[in-house]
Amino acid sequence: MHQKLQNYLTPKLPEYLDLLKRMVDINSFSVNPAGVNAVGDVTAQAFAPLGFTAETIQAVNPDFGKHLILTRTGKSGRKIGLTGHLDTVFSAEEEAENNFRWREAGNRIYGPGTVDMKGGNVLILMALEALRAVAPAEFDDITWVVMFNAAEERLSPDFGTLCRERLAGALGNLIFEGGNTTKDAFKLVTARKGKTEYRITVTGRSAHAGNRHDHGANAIVQLAEIVQRAAALTDYHRALTFNVGTISGGSVVNRVPHRAEARVEMRAFAPDVFEHGIAEMMALAGEGQVASVDDGYPCRVKIDLLERTEPWARNVGSDRLFDIWAAAAESVGMTVVKEERGGLSDGNHTWQSVPTMDGLGPTGANAHSSEQSADGVKEQEYVSPASFIPKTILNVTALLELIRNS
């Protein structure tokens, strides 16, 4: 089987890389819906010869593009989901400023989305075409549901709802985000951190900075104290992090500022740590320590929980999928190891309802990075084309095991 897959895929790799280039050449920044939809059109056309029917669903946020759902009905009624996304984090202006485009250099291909995750989307196609070529009966047996998020980089929650609806009862949801490596092993993702985002708002009292400075309650000074306390909630031993991402306040320097604001995100793996982190953050609200000297008027701190995505915790379903991939890897002379990844993916939305595994895409690095420097300290996102065929062989071998023994 290994050799059959190798023989099938090797002459077709240039064709797959050409498809990847077509995708990469289209800017699909999350808030460029026309570009996102154009990538969706190219993707749907690529899958059509396999017998997939395309459906598009506009994301709830009108600033985003259309989610793409490709379905091919099988004979048995059993279902497998494969998931990718169409968007990237790079605006057209950023790409132009950094000359960030398709660029082949040595054993790497640089460009926006090469590994995160247009490369993964191409690998889904490779796996399904290869499976049909070497095991047509198994391919025809399964109902395949291939789902592409229009705004994964913004973790569009409505796509998570779609996944749970369309993949209900599936044998698994397989996510083709780029896969990391360690030594000679592929890393497969079986857990991810959850994330919350907070807005800290401090209200004080304005005053003339020269005539009545003592009457003012400085919201910026209070916010500076609060963000230090928020950052100090980070506990690396519990894999709990708080990041102060933005801060703003005041208007002119001759006025004691009465308002200031910061945005903070929190991440954690373990559900109990996640909940404890939320409680610790919310407890920072209330009357502040900064007050006017004149009459003791205090600053007040308000904290709003703006977004919440639950952790993808360690679980039996993901572990079972990993065991299948580990056995498949051994059978073809490869090795896989588990990875718990700090970044989020659509797996955060599906693991509780369907067995989920991630990191099944090609190998690369520097996701979300468009900058480069002559000394190599800054490098742009790239994918390793040499990883496409081995990763496809692994995925097809494991899919056959999943189909035959479930």
Secondary structure as UniProt FT lines:
FT   HELIX           2..9
FT   HELIX           10..12
FT   HELIX           13..24
FT   TURN            30..31
FT   HELIX           33..47
FT   HELIX           48..50
FT   STRAND          53..58
FT   TURN            62..63
FT   STRAND          66..72
FT   STRAND          79..85
FT   HELIX           92..97
FT   TURN            98..99
FT   STRAND          103..105
FT   TURN            106..107
FT   STRAND          108..110
FT   TURN            112..117
FT   HELIX           118..134
FT   HELIX           136..141
FT   STRAND          143..149
FT   HELIX           152..154
FT   HELIX           157..166
FT   TURN            167..169
FT   STRAND          173..175
FT   STRAND          181..182
FT   TURN            183..184
FT   STRAND          185..192
FT   STRAND          194..203
FT   STRAND          207..208
FT   TURN            209..211
FT   HELIX           213..215
FT   HELIX           219..231
FT   TURN            232..233
FT   HELIX           236..238
FT   STRAND          240..249
FT   TURN            253..254
FT   STRAND          255..256
FT   STRAND          259..268
FT   HELIX           271..282
FT   TURN            283..284
FT   STRAND          286..291
FT   TURN            293..295
FT   STRAND          298..309
FT   HELIX           316..331
FT   TURN            332..333
FT   STRAND          336..341
FT   HELIX           347..350
FT   TURN            351..353
FT   STRAND          356..358
FT   STRAND          364..365
FT   TURN            367..368
FT   TURN            374..375
FT   STRAND          382..383
FT   HELIX           385..387
FT   HELIX           388..404
//
